[in-house]
Amino acid sequence: MVEVMLNQVVMHPIGCSPQCLANSTFQPHNDISADRDLNYILNFVLQAELHERSWRNDPKKILPAIQAILQSSKPPVKKAAWCPEEAIGSLKSKVTWIGKIMLRLLLPKARKAVADRELMKAEVMKMNDIFKTAYWKLANLMVQEGYLPDEDLLFFLTHSEIGQVFQQRSATMITRAQLRRKLLRKQLDLRFKEMNISKPQPIEQGQSETTRAKITLKGMTVSQGVVKGTARVVKSILEAACIQEGDILITTSTDIGWSPYFPLLKGMVTEIGGLLSHGAVVAREYGMPCIVSCRNATSQLASGNTVILNGTKGTVQKIDEN
């Protein structure tokens, strides 16, 4: 993946400046590599949001990811291509003979379903990228012609409001968009329960207890193993550049945008998720301990804490080494 990014997407030495990278042009060698590389380019944090530029449209965003990959001294993880029998035989849980028969029948269908799902998602993201590029182009033209003060505001207007800006140069619409943008920043900090029966209500953030010498938090085991290391609390992918090799990541949840940082980690703890959540699946692929559904982990622990992550028991414990 790194070679693809460097040779196909970036097409410049690592030492080039962001300005140089931003002016580069994506020119794949052939149609096959074009489809393959476009999938890499479209897979990033908040990839479905029209407001978020893709790596292709804003190549500077890929630099931290490449730097993170190059920091890792771990060899690349090679996935073993197992046939259904081998996959079933590798299960650590006891499976009855009836269960094994059902697995032999369902596993090939499940594999095909996952592949079809990812193919459909890739097609949706390609179409999304076309619309995204068009909207950013429109925003750029509106700024050039004096309809908007900055490109970002376009994404805080409805289609009818964009029409009013064109027809009336409405200052009211501009003010409304600016207020919405400010409100979004506050909304992104809100936290909600995983399950809600009626209208979701934000959870009141309690005071952190990170000053306590010892804390033990419980979560769900998704990848077994025990490791001791330095906690790195990262609440947003925008803060991920602080991750160092050997850290134990403490975060709310992960998605495809976190992929470059996984090779650096010893273990992972997420506040939400299940057996098939993104972080759980990736942790098992890398063979690192991981627990999910560990409530308040990002508020109870702090970056720099020494912790013991027990993926077998489903606990993470802060210890005092003084």
C-alpha atoms as one frame of an Amber mdcrd trajectory, in Angstrom:
protein
   0.000   0.000   0.000   2.833   2.388   0.807   4.437   1.773  -2.577   1.127
   2.441  -4.272   0.734   5.712  -2.404   4.284   6.816  -3.076   4.573   5.746
  -6.713   1.046   6.260  -7.971  -0.649   8.867  -5.790   2.080  11.073  -4.399
   4.553  10.674  -7.291   7.131  12.758  -5.407   9.898  11.988  -2.886   8.890
  11.947   0.764  10.934  15.058   1.357   8.871  17.223  -0.978   6.937  20.148
   0.436   3.147  20.062   0.917   2.852  22.785  -1.727   4.739  20.608  -4.194
   2.550  17.633  -3.313  -0.642  19.645  -3.638   0.311  20.640  -7.189   0.964
  17.039  -8.254  -1.324  15.234 -10.700  -2.697  11.735 -10.270  -1.637   9.733
 -13.348  -2.026   5.959 -12.945   0.001   3.700 -15.202  -2.973   1.704 -16.441
  -6.699   1.158 -15.995  -6.265  -1.678 -13.470  -4.004   0.332 -11.197  -6.333
   3.316 -11.634  -9.272   1.394 -10.142  -7.076  -0.067  -7.370  -5.492   3.253
  -6.436  -8.786   5.130  -6.592 -10.106   2.814  -3.858  -7.126   3.790  -1.665
  -7.738   7.458  -2.402 -11.447   7.228  -1.541 -10.879   5.388   1.763 -10.305
   8.015   4.421 -11.906   9.312   7.586 -15.448  10.715   7.040 -15.191   9.538
   3.447 -18.951   9.829   2.787 -19.100  13.475   3.888 -19.292  15.899   0.962
 -17.623  18.453   3.212 -14.454  16.343   3.552 -11.947  16.509   0.699 -10.553
  13.189  -0.484  -6.823  12.441  -0.628  -6.947  12.979  -4.384  -8.420  16.466
  -4.054  -6.271  17.414  -1.053  -3.033  15.353  -1.221  -1.560  17.150   1.812
  -3.893  15.082   4.012  -2.054  11.886   3.127   1.343  13.063   4.409   0.707
  12.283   8.122  -0.537   8.827   7.141   2.580   8.078   5.089   4.814   9.374
   7.868   3.027   7.094  10.354   3.560   4.065   8.114   7.246   4.850   7.704
   7.694   5.101  11.498   6.689   1.486  12.001   9.401  -1.144  12.259   6.889
  -4.003  12.118   6.839  -6.139   8.964   3.689  -5.914   6.844   0.880  -8.212
   7.897   0.237 -10.897   5.291  -3.236 -12.346   5.327  -3.400 -16.107   4.936
  -5.762 -17.323   2.218  -7.585 -20.077   4.099 -10.113 -22.435   2.582 -13.332
 -22.932   4.622 -12.008 -26.141   6.205  -8.819 -24.423   7.380 -10.756 -21.445
   8.714 -13.138 -23.675  10.660 -10.244 -25.767  11.982  -8.502 -22.632  13.309
 -11.422 -21.705  15.572 -10.479 -21.701  19.250 -14.093 -22.048  20.389 -15.674
 -25.476  20.528 -18.019 -26.092  17.597 -20.465 -29.008  17.394 -20.572 -31.203
  14.288 -23.878 -29.592  13.314 -22.263 -26.186  13.721 -19.374 -27.228  11.496
 -21.758 -28.387   8.780 -23.583 -25.063   8.916 -20.300 -23.164   8.806 -19.172
 -25.097   5.722 -22.405 -24.086   3.996 -22.541 -20.474   5.182 -18.885 -19.432
   5.171 -18.490 -19.271   1.335 -21.749 -17.313   1.085 -20.626 -14.942   3.851
 -17.289 -14.363   2.135 -19.027 -13.546  -1.147 -21.479 -11.239   0.642 -18.620
  -9.303   2.268 -16.845  -8.945  -1.080 -20.070  -7.777  -2.758 -20.672  -5.289
   0.033 -17.201  -3.803  -0.325 -17.576  -3.645  -4.113 -20.871  -1.794  -3.781
 -19.375   0.544  -1.203 -16.465   1.299  -3.555 -18.884   2.187  -6.355 -20.911
   4.421  -4.039 -17.745   6.187  -2.892 -16.642   6.747  -6.492 -19.970   8.418
  -7.284 -19.763  10.374  -4.039 -16.318  11.607  -5.069 -17.701  12.891  -8.382
 -20.357  14.944  -6.581 -17.829  16.055  -3.962 -15.425  17.329  -6.632 -18.265
  19.160  -8.387 -19.447  20.877  -5.195 -15.935  22.040  -4.322 -15.543  23.369
  -7.851 -18.825  25.268  -7.486 -17.679  26.649  -4.136 -14.406  27.838  -5.682
 -16.254  29.638  -8.503 -18.676  31.274  -6.038 -15.750  32.618  -4.010 -14.051
  33.951  -7.146 -17.228  35.769  -8.178 -17.869  37.184  -4.718 -20.904  35.117
  -3.746 -19.178  33.467  -0.757 -16.396  34.653   1.572 -14.831  31.153   1.650
 -15.395  27.804  -0.082 -16.215  25.894   3.108 -19.491  27.803   3.641 -21.169
  26.207   0.617 -21.597  22.972   2.580 -23.634  24.722   5.267 -26.329  25.873
   2.811 -29.257  23.929   1.376 -29.773  23.830  -2.393 -32.576  26.389  -2.198
 -30.397  28.665  -0.068 -27.572  28.399  -2.612 -30.110  29.571  -5.198 -31.001
  32.573  -3.023 -27.328  33.473  -2.701 -27.053  33.431  -6.500 -30.216  35.428
  -7.083 -30.074  37.916  -4.217 -26.506  37.777  -2.876 -28.242  37.277   0.452
 -26.142  38.290   3.451 -28.705  36.552   5.669 -27.889  33.201   4.078 -24.162
  33.785   4.593 -24.691  34.600   8.276 -26.882  31.530   8.680 -24.198  29.312
   7.155 -21.529  30.771   9.442 -23.688  30.071  12.511 -24.251  26.489  11.358
 -20.517  25.993  10.972 -19.895  27.184  14.522 -22.658  24.916  15.798 -21.176
  21.893  14.014 -17.923  22.227  15.964 -19.901  22.022  19.216 -22.045  19.145
  17.995 -18.991  17.066  17.094 -17.934  17.137  20.757 -21.253  15.714  21.980
 -21.441  12.107  23.130 -24.555   9.907  23.099 -25.599   6.530  24.436 -25.160
   3.595  22.079 -28.884   2.767  22.325 -31.670   5.349  22.505 -35.408   4.686
  22.816 -36.658   8.214  22.161 -34.913  11.419  21.091 -31.160  11.011  21.766
 -29.914  13.219  24.576 -26.231  14.182  24.945 -24.390  12.516  27.786 -23.087
  14.966  30.374 -19.331  14.623  30.401 -18.261  13.857  33.941 -15.036  15.044
  35.477 -11.987  12.998  34.630 -10.527  10.692  37.260  -7.137  10.440  35.614
  -5.425  11.640  38.800  -6.183   8.351  40.561  -3.111   6.141  40.917  -4.873
   2.937  39.863  -7.893   2.457  37.634  -9.300  -0.737  36.148 -11.837  -0.505
  33.335 -13.825  -3.371  31.863 -14.710  -3.929  28.214 -15.530  -6.665  25.716
 -12.760  -9.001  24.566 -12.337  -9.038  20.773  -8.640  -9.951  20.452  -6.775
 -11.831  23.178  -3.361 -11.175  24.675  -1.718  -9.150  27.436   0.531  -6.117
  26.879   1.982  -3.359  29.010   2.736   0.031  27.534   2.054   3.747  27.319
  -1.539   4.869  26.845  -2.209   7.288  23.994  -5.632   8.908  24.302  -6.747
  10.142  20.885 -10.353  11.317  20.625 -10.185  12.289  16.950  -8.274  11.171
  13.886  -7.086  14.774  13.620  -4.981  14.149  16.747  -3.572  10.819  15.528
  -0.218  12.281  14.496   0.838  12.098  18.169   0.751   8.279  18.139   4.168
   6.702  18.728   5.341   3.171  18.053   4.530   0.881  20.966   1.575   2.938
  22.236  -1.701   1.445  23.429  -4.418   3.435  21.670  -7.365   4.644  23.759
 -10.092   6.114  21.549 -13.832   6.344  21.005 -13.924   4.248  17.834 -11.951
   3.724  14.646 -12.647   3.554  10.930 -10.702   3.184   7.698  -8.946   6.516
   8.214  -6.991   5.066  11.157  -5.452   2.253   9.094  -1.955   3.793   8.696
  -1.542   3.983  12.485  -2.378   0.369  13.388   1.135  -0.986  12.653   2.491
   1.364  15.352   0.275   0.023  18.128   0.803  -2.579  20.853  -2.879  -2.749
  21.699  -6.155  -0.882  21.419  -9.114   0.116  23.593 -12.304   1.652  22.152
 -15.311   3.039  23.995 -17.851   1.694  21.512 -17.905  -1.268  19.139 -18.499
  -5.001  18.985 -16.979  -8.209  17.643 -17.340  -7.057  14.021 -16.530  -3.361
  14.457 -13.655  -1.944  12.401 -11.156  -1.783  15.272 -11.940  -5.328  16.417
 -11.464  -6.846  12.973  -8.188  -4.990  12.327  -6.835  -5.847  15.793  -7.360
  -9.550  15.119  -5.637  -9.206  11.734  -2.605  -7.626  13.409  -2.726 -10.070
  16.323  -2.737  -7.324  18.948  -4.817  -7.302  22.161  -7.986  -5.252  21.916
 -11.110  -4.590  23.964 -14.180  -2.615  22.891 -17.230  -1.150  24.644 -14.932
   0.144  27.387 -17.012   3.015  28.754 -15.348   6.337  29.609 -11.884   5.075
  28.688 -10.882   8.368  27.038 -11.870  10.373  30.123 -10.596   7.975  32.800
  -7.178   7.486  31.209  -4.671  10.036  29.928  -1.842   9.998  27.417   1.374
   8.967  29.128  -0.265   6.666  31.680   1.330   3.258  32.015  -1.390   0.663
  31.458  -1.771  -3.101  31.264  -4.213  -4.201  28.580  -5.539  -7.698  29.173
  -7.380  -8.673  26.028  -8.129 -12.110  27.460  -9.979 -10.836  30.544 -11.284
  -7.715  28.790  -9.677  -5.166  31.123  -7.348  -2.199  30.923  -5.587  -1.177
  34.128  -3.722   2.015  34.906  -0.732   1.324  37.171   1.480   3.576  39.237
   5.152   2.935  38.510   6.451   5.552  40.985
